[in-house]
């Protein structure tokens, strides 16, 4: 039976992806190897479903439609550069979010719960909303002398010099069901369904 690799996301306006690309350009002065995310692929992941049988997609869409009806559009903004696990030992470099982040947490929690009720097996790690800029390459670099010191000095210094704190707010109007196809040149993302929030909440 055919299956698709799926995730739930909030796709970003063009101007936000352009702002994130400028952040990447600043950080590309880092001396250790990074695999940078293509700007067209930047998004806010809410839940990753993995391989899903095609016949179950209707259930996902119904869950998203029900959840989206509980929300109205809200605003977010770019806030700061960070890294997992931290800036002194980076593995994933990201930009954090400000604005109505409580709405993002609430949205993700409702989507997560609805999918669990439909029998989907999901990652239960705490949700930490962020926009991934790049991933540190491990192969061939782990044992280079001074690499950790390079990470510490370069990333902390550059992150502190990135001026995204005054970024304009951008409106989030809904969520997307996305497909990911893995290729030798990187993932290819495509939107299967876009579900808009309600214009107002009815009580």
C-alpha positions as CSV (number, residue, x, y, z in Angstrom):
1,X,0.0,0.0,0.0
2,X,1.4,3.4,-1.0
3,X,2.6,5.7,1.8
4,X,3.7,9.3,2.0
5,X,6.2,11.0,4.3
6,X,4.2,13.7,6.0
7,X,4.4,16.6,8.5
8,X,2.2,19.4,9.7
9,X,3.7,22.9,9.4
10,X,3.1,26.6,9.2
11,X,4.6,27.9,6.0
12,X,6.2,31.3,6.0
13,X,5.5,34.4,4.0
14,X,8.1,35.2,1.3
15,X,9.4,38.3,3.2
16,X,10.1,36.2,6.3
17,X,12.1,33.6,4.3
18,X,14.0,36.5,2.8
19,X,14.8,37.9,6.2
20,X,16.0,34.4,7.4
21,X,18.2,34.1,4.3
22,X,19.9,37.4,5.3
23,X,20.5,35.9,8.8
24,X,22.1,32.8,7.1
25,X,24.3,35.1,5.0
26,X,25.7,36.7,8.2
27,X,26.2,33.3,9.9
28,X,28.0,31.9,6.8
29,X,31.1,33.5,8.2
30,X,31.2,30.5,10.6
31,X,34.4,28.5,10.0
32,X,33.0,25.0,10.7
33,X,30.9,23.2,8.2
34,X,27.1,23.8,8.1
35,X,24.4,22.3,5.9
36,X,22.2,25.3,5.4
37,X,18.4,24.9,4.8
38,X,17.2,26.3,1.5
39,X,15.0,29.4,2.1
40,X,12.2,27.9,0.0
41,X,12.1,24.9,2.5
42,X,12.0,27.0,5.7
43,X,8.9,26.4,7.8
44,X,7.7,26.0,11.4
45,X,7.1,22.3,12.0
46,X,4.2,21.5,14.3
47,X,4.2,17.7,14.1
48,X,6.1,15.1,12.1
49,X,4.0,12.0,11.1
50,X,6.6,10.0,9.1
51,X,5.4,7.4,6.6
52,X,1.6,7.5,6.5
53,X,-0.6,5.2,4.4
54,X,-2.3,7.2,1.7
55,X,-5.8,6.2,2.8
56,X,-5.3,7.9,6.2
57,X,-4.7,11.3,4.7
58,X,-8.4,12.1,4.9
59,X,-8.4,11.6,8.7
60,X,-5.5,14.0,9.0
61,X,-7.2,16.7,7.0
62,X,-10.4,16.3,9.0
63,X,-8.4,16.6,12.3
64,X,-6.7,19.7,11.0
65,X,-10.0,21.3,9.9
66,X,-11.5,20.7,13.3
67,X,-8.5,22.1,15.1
68,X,-8.2,25.2,12.8
69,X,-11.8,26.1,13.5
70,X,-10.7,26.8,17.1
71,X,-8.2,29.5,16.1
72,X,-8.2,32.9,14.4
73,X,-5.2,34.5,12.7
74,X,-2.4,35.6,15.0
75,X,1.0,37.4,14.7
76,X,4.5,36.1,15.2
77,X,7.9,37.8,14.7
78,X,11.6,36.7,14.5
79,X,13.3,37.0,17.8
80,X,16.9,35.7,18.1
81,X,19.4,33.2,16.9
82,X,19.9,30.0,19.0
83,X,21.1,26.5,18.7
84,X,20.4,23.0,19.9
85,X,21.6,21.9,22.4
86,X,23.2,25.4,22.9
87,X,25.3,28.0,21.1
88,X,28.5,26.6,22.7
89,X,27.9,23.1,21.3
90,X,25.7,23.6,18.3
91,X,24.1,20.8,16.3
92,X,21.1,22.7,14.9
93,X,21.1,26.5,14.3
94,X,17.8,28.2,14.4
95,X,15.8,31.5,14.8
96,X,13.3,31.7,17.7
97,X,9.9,33.3,17.6
98,X,8.2,36.1,19.5
99,X,4.7,37.5,19.4
100,X,1.6,35.4,20.1
101,X,3.7,32.3,20.8
102,X,1.0,31.0,23.3
103,X,-1.2,30.5,20.3
104,X,1.4,28.4,18.6
105,X,1.8,26.2,21.6
106,X,-2.0,25.8,21.9
107,X,-2.3,25.1,18.2
108,X,0.4,22.4,18.3
109,X,-1.1,20.8,21.4
110,X,-4.5,20.5,19.9
111,X,-3.2,19.1,16.6
112,X,-1.0,16.6,18.5
113,X,-3.9,15.5,20.6
114,X,-6.2,15.1,17.7
115,X,-3.7,13.0,15.7
116,X,-3.0,10.8,18.7
117,X,-6.8,10.1,19.1
118,X,-6.7,9.0,15.4
119,X,-4.1,6.4,16.3
120,X,-1.0,8.1,14.8
121,X,2.3,7.4,16.6
122,X,4.0,10.8,17.2
123,X,7.2,12.1,18.8
124,X,6.4,13.2,22.4
125,X,9.4,15.4,22.9
126,X,8.4,18.9,24.3
127,X,7.4,21.2,21.5
128,X,9.9,24.1,21.0
129,X,8.9,26.4,18.1
130,X,11.8,27.4,16.0
131,X,12.9,28.0,12.4
132,X,15.8,25.8,11.4
133,X,18.6,27.7,9.5
134,X,21.2,24.9,9.3
135,X,22.7,21.7,10.8
136,X,26.3,21.2,11.8
137,X,28.0,18.6,9.7
138,X,29.6,15.9,11.9
139,X,31.3,13.6,9.4
140,X,34.9,14.5,8.9
141,X,34.8,17.5,11.3
142,X,34.4,15.9,14.7
143,X,38.1,15.4,15.3
144,X,39.5,18.6,13.8
145,X,41.8,20.4,16.4
146,X,40.2,23.5,17.8
147,X,36.8,22.8,16.3
148,X,34.9,23.3,19.6
149,X,36.7,26.6,20.2
150,X,35.8,27.7,16.7
151,X,32.2,26.9,17.4
152,X,32.2,28.8,20.6
153,X,33.8,32.0,19.3
154,X,32.2,32.1,15.8
155,X,28.6,31.3,16.5
156,X,28.2,33.2,19.8
157,X,29.8,36.2,18.3
158,X,27.9,36.2,15.1
159,X,24.6,35.3,16.8
160,X,25.0,38.4,19.0
161,X,25.5,40.6,15.9
162,X,22.4,39.4,14.0
163,X,19.9,42.2,14.0
164,X,16.5,40.5,13.7
165,X,15.0,41.8,17.0
166,X,13.1,44.6,15.3
167,X,11.6,42.3,12.7
168,X,8.0,43.1,11.6
169,X,5.2,40.9,12.8
170,X,3.8,38.5,10.3
171,X,0.3,37.0,10.3
172,X,-0.3,33.3,10.6
173,X,-3.6,32.4,8.9
174,X,-3.6,28.6,9.0
175,X,-1.7,25.4,8.8
176,X,-0.5,23.1,6.1
177,X,-0.3,19.4,5.5
178,X,3.1,18.8,3.8
179,X,4.8,15.9,2.0
180,X,8.5,15.4,2.2
181,X,10.3,13.4,-0.5
182,X,13.9,12.6,0.3
183,X,16.5,12.9,-2.5
184,X,20.2,12.8,-2.8
185,X,20.2,16.6,-3.2
186,X,18.0,17.2,-0.1
187,X,14.3,17.0,0.7
188,X,11.6,18.3,-1.6
189,X,8.5,19.6,0.2
190,X,5.1,20.0,-1.4
191,X,1.8,21.2,0.1
192,X,-1.0,18.7,0.1
193,X,-3.6,20.8,1.9
194,X,-3.8,24.3,3.4
195,X,-6.4,24.7,6.2
196,X,-7.3,28.3,7.1
197,X,-8.2,29.4,10.6
198,X,-11.7,30.7,11.4
199,X,-12.4,34.4,10.7
200,X,-13.9,34.5,14.2
201,X,-14.6,32.1,17.0
202,X,-18.2,31.2,17.7
203,X,-19.2,30.4,21.3
